[in-house]
Each structure stands twice: as C-alpha cells, then as structure tokens.
Amino acid sequence: MSKILVVGGAGYIGSHMVKRLGQADCEITVLDNLSGGHRDAVLTGDFVLGDIADTQLLQGLFKRKSFDAVMHFASFIQVGESIQEPGKYYRNNVSNTLNLLEVMRDSGVDKFIFSSTAATFGEPRYSPIDEEHPQIPINPYGRTKLMVEQALQDYDLAYGLKSVCLRYFNAAGADPDGQLGERHDPETHLIPLVLMAASGRRPHISVFGRDYDTPDGTCIRDYIHITDLCEAHWLSLQSLLSGNPSQSYNLGNGNGFSVQEVIDAARRVTGKIIKVVDAPRRHGDPATLVADARLAKEKLGWAPKYADLETIIEHAWKFESR
C-alpha cells in the first residue's frame, strides 16, 4: 500500500485526486490550510490542517508517516491576482514549494508529482502546444510554476529527486458521482460561471471579446475533465514508483472549444436561458490554447475518458444543481 501525501488535497483538483487514491486503497494524508479548499471535500484519508511554509509541521509529518511520494496542488492560481499581488504568488508557489522539497530531501522522500500549468508557455507560437514549445510565461502565475519546474530539474540532477510535472490546460467538470466539484471563491473558470448563470446564482455570463481570429470570434480553449486529469496523475505516480525518470507532460483533450460553443452546450444541457453580456478583450488572453497530449498517451498509456464537451458540462451541472 502506497503512502501518499497530498498537499492542497481539499481544493478542486486535490480533492478529486484524494478520492481517486482512496479507490486504489492508498494510505492518504491530506495537508491543507483551507485558504481555498474545503474540509468537507476531503472524502477519505487523514486530514492535517497546516501550511507547507511550516517547516516544523512538515518535519513532524514526514517523520511519523514515511511517505512514498508527494502530490502537490497547493498553489495560488488566479492570473489577474498574480499580476496585482506578485509577492503572494512568489512566496507561496515558489518559496513554500522549495520548503516542501527541502523537507522531502531531508526525509529521504524522492518522488514528487507537481501540478503545473499551460501558463508556463505564454503566448502560443503554434497550436496544438507540445512539450517542446518554448516556455515564456507572461504573468507571475506562469513564471512561478516555471520556476518550480526548473527547480525540480536541478533537484533531480543534484539529489536524485524524481518528479512529474503535469501542465494542465483547462481543468473542468466534476466528479461523475456528484460528490465533488468546483467551489472556487471567487470563481474564475468559464464552465462553472456559465452554469452559475444558468442556475440563477449569477445574473449573466460575460464574453470577453468577439473579434479573435477564431471561427466565431471568441477564444478557444482545451477543456480536460477533472477525472481524466486525476487519472493522468495516478499513472504518473505509478511511473515514478516503478523507477521511471522525471518527465513533463501536457494534459488536454487536443480539442478546442470556443467560449460561445461552451455557452451553447450549457444551454442544451441545462435547458435554461443563459444571459450573455459582451465585454472588451482581457489583456493577455490568447485566441487559441489547445494541448498536444500525445506524449502522455504514449508514455503513460493515458487516454481521456470524458472528452465530450457536453459530458463535461453535464457532470458540472449535476454538482451545480445541488
């Protein structure tokens, strides 16, 4: 039985991962400060309230538990906030992660799954985006994630700490059983915002720009179901536990859907009237972001199960309807 520490396991992606690990009968410890997560989202395992900035807490935890690997989801993720408050992002996403890595190293734990992002690539030079695409982030959020990726390369070379960096495109959807879903505060992701407009929890959904170089003029993004995302993490964990080397993977469906297509699909799924308000473009929004995830499919044997946009929205709507 693998002993896994899930840092940030009360958040959106982390809580779904904890459920997946529980289904595999892993011994799970969740560490979360609940700044953005929810205690009731942790469905299994031991929960520890705390922060990875707390070296003493980490040292005690690693001494008691003898972890086989660490999965790290405890990052701040809002691009706009990162521009306004870069110090907050560099402290948590970089400094605190280095603190965690140092305690891992001192404790002899050498396997690490890192929640990275497509924001490390910046403005796309071509699409779909593969792992060889230049990484030139255009905001502090993307830069902090890239810094950790680079640190992990150095920790591997110097200390033999093996890692898998998973660069998400747009994580979306909810647990098919309806137990878990997105509960960000504030919410910034398109699909839950559209569904909140459908349920009446928001007056409308804003479309930021209709003059992009896309078929309908709205931005195109690659949406990956949260369950498929967690399966990629599980396969990455198995790869490291089997002794395979460090690797980075892009995770997406390889299919892009426009903002308007998401709204139209949500109307079909919910049967609701969804009011739309047009707004100006947001700075830094590329027209198209789509992943080339062939490497994960080839090396991990990963295959998305819920690639259909309407299925992703159906599962999210099931949770929103609660």
C-alpha positions as CSV (number, residue, x, y, z in Angstrom):
1,M,0.0,0.0,0.0
2,S,1.5,3.3,-1.1
3,K,1.7,6.1,1.4
4,I,0.9,9.4,-0.3
5,L,1.0,13.0,1.0
6,V,-1.5,15.2,-0.9
7,V,-0.7,18.9,-0.4
8,G,-3.7,21.0,-1.2
9,G,-6.0,18.0,-1.1
10,A,-9.0,20.0,0.0
11,G,-9.1,22.0,-3.2
12,Y,-10.8,21.4,-6.6
13,I,-8.2,19.1,-8.2
14,G,-6.7,17.8,-5.0
15,S,-10.0,16.6,-3.5
16,H,-10.8,14.7,-6.7
17,M,-7.3,13.1,-6.6
18,V,-7.8,12.1,-3.0
19,K,-10.9,10.2,-4.0
20,R,-9.0,8.5,-6.8
21,L,-6.2,7.5,-4.4
22,G,-8.8,6.2,-2.0
23,Q,-10.3,4.0,-4.7
24,A,-6.8,2.5,-5.2
25,D,-6.5,1.8,-1.4
26,C,-3.6,4.1,-0.9
27,E,-2.8,5.4,2.6
28,I,-3.5,9.1,2.2
29,T,-2.6,12.1,4.3
30,V,-4.0,15.5,3.2
31,L,-2.3,18.7,4.2
32,D,-4.2,21.8,3.5
33,N,-4.5,25.3,5.1
34,L,-8.1,25.7,3.8
35,S,-7.3,29.1,2.4
36,G,-9.0,28.0,-0.8
37,G,-10.1,24.4,-0.1
38,H,-13.0,22.9,1.8
39,R,-12.7,20.4,4.7
40,D,-15.8,18.5,3.6
41,A,-14.3,17.9,0.1
42,V,-11.7,15.5,1.7
43,L,-13.7,12.2,1.4
44,T,-11.0,9.9,2.8
45,G,-7.6,9.7,4.4
46,D,-6.1,11.6,7.4
47,F,-6.6,15.4,7.3
48,V,-3.9,17.7,8.7
49,L,-4.7,21.5,8.9
50,G,-1.5,23.3,8.1
51,D,0.8,25.1,5.7
52,I,3.8,24.0,3.7
53,A,5.5,27.1,5.0
54,D,5.6,25.5,8.4
55,T,8.9,23.6,8.4
56,Q,8.4,22.1,11.9
57,L,5.0,20.8,11.0
58,L,6.3,19.2,7.8
59,Q,9.3,17.6,9.6
60,G,7.0,16.0,12.2
61,L,4.6,14.8,9.5
62,F,7.3,13.2,7.4
63,K,8.9,11.6,10.5
64,R,5.6,10.0,11.5
65,K,4.3,8.9,8.1
66,S,7.2,7.6,6.0
67,F,5.6,8.7,2.7
68,D,6.4,7.0,-0.6
69,A,5.5,10.1,-2.7
70,V,4.1,13.7,-2.5
71,M,1.4,15.2,-4.8
72,H,1.5,19.0,-4.7
73,F,-1.7,21.0,-5.5
74,A,-1.3,23.9,-3.0
75,S,-0.8,26.8,-5.4
76,F,-2.5,30.1,-5.9
77,I,-3.9,30.1,-9.5
78,Q,-5.5,33.4,-10.4
79,V,-3.6,35.1,-13.2
80,G,-5.1,38.6,-12.6
81,E,-4.4,38.4,-8.8
82,S,-0.8,37.3,-9.6
83,I,-0.3,40.5,-11.6
84,Q,-1.7,42.6,-8.8
85,E,0.0,40.7,-5.9
86,P,3.1,39.0,-7.3
87,G,4.7,38.7,-3.8
88,K,1.9,36.5,-2.6
89,Y,2.5,34.2,-5.6
90,Y,6.3,34.0,-5.3
91,R,6.1,33.3,-1.6
92,N,3.5,30.5,-1.8
93,N,4.1,29.0,-5.2
94,V,7.9,29.1,-5.2
95,S,9.3,29.7,-1.7
96,N,6.9,27.4,0.1
97,T,7.3,24.7,-2.5
98,L,11.1,24.8,-2.0
99,N,10.5,24.4,1.7
100,L,8.5,21.3,1.0
101,L,11.2,19.9,-1.3
102,E,13.9,20.5,1.3
103,V,11.9,18.6,4.0
104,M,11.3,15.8,1.4
105,R,15.0,15.6,0.7
106,D,15.9,15.6,4.4
107,S,13.4,12.8,5.0
108,G,14.6,10.7,2.0
109,V,11.3,11.0,0.0
110,D,12.3,11.3,-3.6
111,K,9.1,11.1,-5.7
112,F,7.0,14.2,-6.5
113,I,4.0,15.0,-8.7
114,F,3.7,18.7,-9.5
115,S,0.6,20.5,-10.6
116,S,1.9,22.8,-13.3
117,T,0.1,24.8,-16.0
118,A,-0.1,25.7,-19.7
119,A,0.5,29.3,-18.5
120,T,4.2,28.4,-18.5
121,F,4.1,28.6,-22.3
122,G,2.9,32.2,-22.6
123,E,1.7,33.3,-26.0
124,P,1.4,30.3,-28.2
125,R,3.7,30.2,-31.2
126,Y,1.9,27.3,-32.7
127,S,-1.1,25.0,-31.9
128,P,-1.6,22.4,-30.6
129,I,1.1,23.0,-28.0
130,D,3.5,20.1,-27.3
131,E,6.1,19.7,-24.6
132,E,8.8,21.3,-26.9
133,H,7.0,24.6,-27.2
134,P,9.1,27.5,-25.7
135,Q,8.2,28.3,-22.2
136,I,7.9,32.1,-22.0
137,P,5.2,32.9,-19.4
138,I,3.6,36.4,-19.5
139,N,2.4,36.7,-15.9
140,P,3.7,36.0,-12.4
141,Y,1.4,32.9,-12.0
142,G,3.0,31.2,-15.0
143,R,6.5,32.3,-14.0
144,T,6.1,30.8,-10.5
145,K,5.1,27.5,-12.0
146,L,8.0,27.5,-14.5
147,M,10.4,28.3,-11.6
148,V,9.3,25.2,-9.8
149,E,9.7,23.1,-12.9
150,Q,13.2,24.4,-13.3
151,A,14.0,23.8,-9.6
152,L,12.8,20.2,-10.0
153,Q,15.2,19.6,-12.8
154,D,18.0,20.8,-10.6
155,Y,16.8,18.7,-7.6
156,D,16.8,15.7,-9.9
157,L,20.4,16.3,-11.1
158,A,21.7,17.2,-7.6
159,Y,19.7,14.9,-5.3
160,G,18.0,12.3,-7.5
161,L,14.6,13.6,-6.6
162,K,12.3,12.3,-9.4
163,S,9.3,14.3,-10.5
164,V,6.5,14.5,-13.0
165,C,5.3,18.0,-14.0
166,L,1.7,18.0,-15.4
167,R,0.8,21.1,-17.4
168,Y,-2.9,21.4,-17.3
169,F,-4.8,23.3,-20.0
170,N,-8.4,23.9,-18.7
171,A,-9.4,21.6,-15.9
172,A,-13.2,21.3,-16.0
173,G,-16.2,19.2,-15.0
174,A,-16.9,17.5,-11.7
175,D,-16.9,14.1,-10.1
176,P,-19.4,11.9,-12.1
177,D,-20.9,10.7,-8.8
178,G,-21.8,14.3,-8.0
179,Q,-19.9,14.3,-4.7
180,L,-17.2,16.9,-5.7
181,G,-17.0,19.9,-8.0
182,E,-15.6,23.4,-8.4
183,R,-16.1,25.7,-5.4
184,H,-13.6,28.5,-6.0
185,D,-14.1,31.8,-4.3
186,P,-14.0,33.9,-6.4
187,E,-14.9,31.6,-9.3
188,T,-12.9,32.5,-12.4
189,H,-13.4,29.4,-14.6
190,L,-15.7,29.6,-17.6
191,I,-17.9,26.5,-17.2
192,P,-18.9,27.0,-13.6
193,L,-19.5,30.7,-14.3
194,V,-21.8,29.8,-17.2
195,L,-23.6,27.2,-15.0
196,M,-24.0,29.7,-12.2
197,A,-25.7,32.0,-14.7
198,A,-27.9,29.1,-15.7
199,S,-28.9,28.3,-12.1
200,G,-29.6,31.9,-11.2
201,R,-26.6,32.3,-8.9
202,R,-25.2,34.9,-11.3
203,P,-27.2,37.4,-13.4
204,H,-25.2,36.7,-16.6
205,I,-22.0,35.4,-18.2
206,S,-19.6,37.9,-19.7
207,V,-17.9,37.2,-23.0
208,F,-14.6,39.0,-23.2
209,G,-14.1,39.8,-26.9
210,R,-15.8,38.6,-30.1
211,D,-13.1,39.7,-32.5
212,Y,-10.5,37.0,-32.1
213,D,-9.1,35.1,-35.1
214,T,-11.3,32.0,-34.5
215,P,-14.4,30.7,-36.4
216,D,-16.9,32.5,-34.1
217,G,-14.6,35.3,-32.8
218,T,-14.5,34.0,-29.2
219,C,-11.5,32.4,-27.5
220,I,-10.8,28.7,-27.9
221,R,-9.7,26.6,-25.0
222,D,-8.9,22.9,-24.4
223,Y,-11.1,21.5,-21.6
224,I,-10.0,18.4,-19.8
225,H,-12.3,16.5,-17.4
226,I,-11.2,16.5,-13.8
227,T,-11.5,12.7,-13.6
228,D,-9.2,12.3,-16.7
229,L,-6.8,14.8,-15.1
230,C,-6.6,12.7,-11.9
231,E,-6.1,9.5,-13.9
232,A,-3.0,11.1,-15.5
233,H,-1.7,11.9,-12.0
234,W,-2.3,8.3,-11.0
235,L,-0.4,7.0,-14.0
236,S,2.4,9.4,-13.3
237,L,2.6,8.2,-9.7
238,Q,2.8,4.6,-10.9
239,S,5.5,5.6,-13.4
240,L,7.7,7.2,-10.6
241,L,7.1,4.3,-8.2
242,S,8.2,1.9,-10.9
243,G,11.5,3.7,-11.2
244,N,11.0,5.7,-14.3
245,P,12.8,9.0,-14.8
246,S,11.4,12.5,-14.4
247,Q,9.2,13.8,-17.1
248,S,6.8,16.7,-18.0
249,Y,3.5,16.2,-19.8
250,N,0.9,18.5,-21.3
251,L,-2.6,17.5,-20.4
252,G,-5.6,18.3,-22.6
253,N,-8.1,16.6,-24.9
254,G,-6.4,18.0,-28.0
255,N,-9.8,19.6,-29.0
256,G,-10.6,23.2,-28.6
257,F,-14.0,24.7,-27.9
258,S,-14.8,28.4,-28.1
259,V,-16.5,30.4,-25.4
260,Q,-19.6,30.6,-27.5
261,E,-19.6,26.8,-28.0
262,V,-19.4,26.3,-24.2
263,I,-22.4,28.6,-23.7
264,D,-24.4,26.9,-26.4
265,A,-23.6,23.5,-25.0
266,A,-24.6,24.6,-21.5
267,R,-27.9,25.9,-22.8
268,R,-28.5,22.4,-24.4
269,V,-27.5,20.5,-21.2
270,T,-29.4,22.7,-18.7
271,G,-32.4,23.7,-20.8
272,K,-32.0,27.1,-19.2
273,I,-31.9,30.7,-20.6
274,I,-28.4,32.0,-20.0
275,K,-28.0,35.7,-20.4
276,V,-24.8,36.8,-22.1
277,V,-23.1,40.3,-21.8
278,D,-20.4,41.2,-24.3
279,A,-17.3,42.8,-22.8
280,P,-13.9,44.0,-24.1
281,R,-11.0,41.7,-24.5
282,R,-8.9,40.9,-21.5
283,H,-5.2,41.6,-21.7
284,G,-3.1,38.5,-22.2
285,D,-5.9,36.2,-23.5
286,P,-4.5,34.2,-26.5
287,A,-7.0,33.4,-29.2
288,T,-6.4,29.7,-29.0
289,L,-4.9,27.3,-26.4
290,V,-5.0,23.7,-27.3
291,A,-2.8,20.9,-26.0
292,D,-0.9,18.2,-27.8
293,A,-1.1,15.4,-25.2
294,R,0.4,12.6,-27.3
295,L,3.4,12.2,-25.1
296,A,1.3,11.4,-22.0
297,K,-0.7,8.9,-24.1
298,E,2.4,7.2,-25.4
299,K,4.5,7.1,-22.2
300,L,1.8,6.8,-19.6
301,G,-0.8,4.9,-21.6
302,W,-3.3,7.7,-20.7
303,A,-6.5,8.2,-22.6
304,P,-9.2,10.8,-21.7
305,K,-12.5,9.1,-20.9
306,Y,-14.7,12.2,-20.9
307,A,-13.5,14.2,-23.9
308,D,-17.0,15.3,-25.0
309,L,-17.9,18.9,-24.0
310,E,-21.5,18.1,-23.2
311,T,-20.5,15.3,-20.8
312,I,-18.0,17.6,-19.0
313,I,-20.8,20.2,-18.6
314,E,-23.4,17.5,-17.6
315,H,-21.2,16.5,-14.7
316,A,-20.5,20.1,-13.7
317,W,-24.3,20.8,-13.9
318,K,-25.1,17.9,-11.6
319,F,-22.8,19.4,-9.0
320,E,-24.1,22.9,-9.5
321,S,-27.7,21.7,-9.2
322,R,-27.0,20.6,-5.7
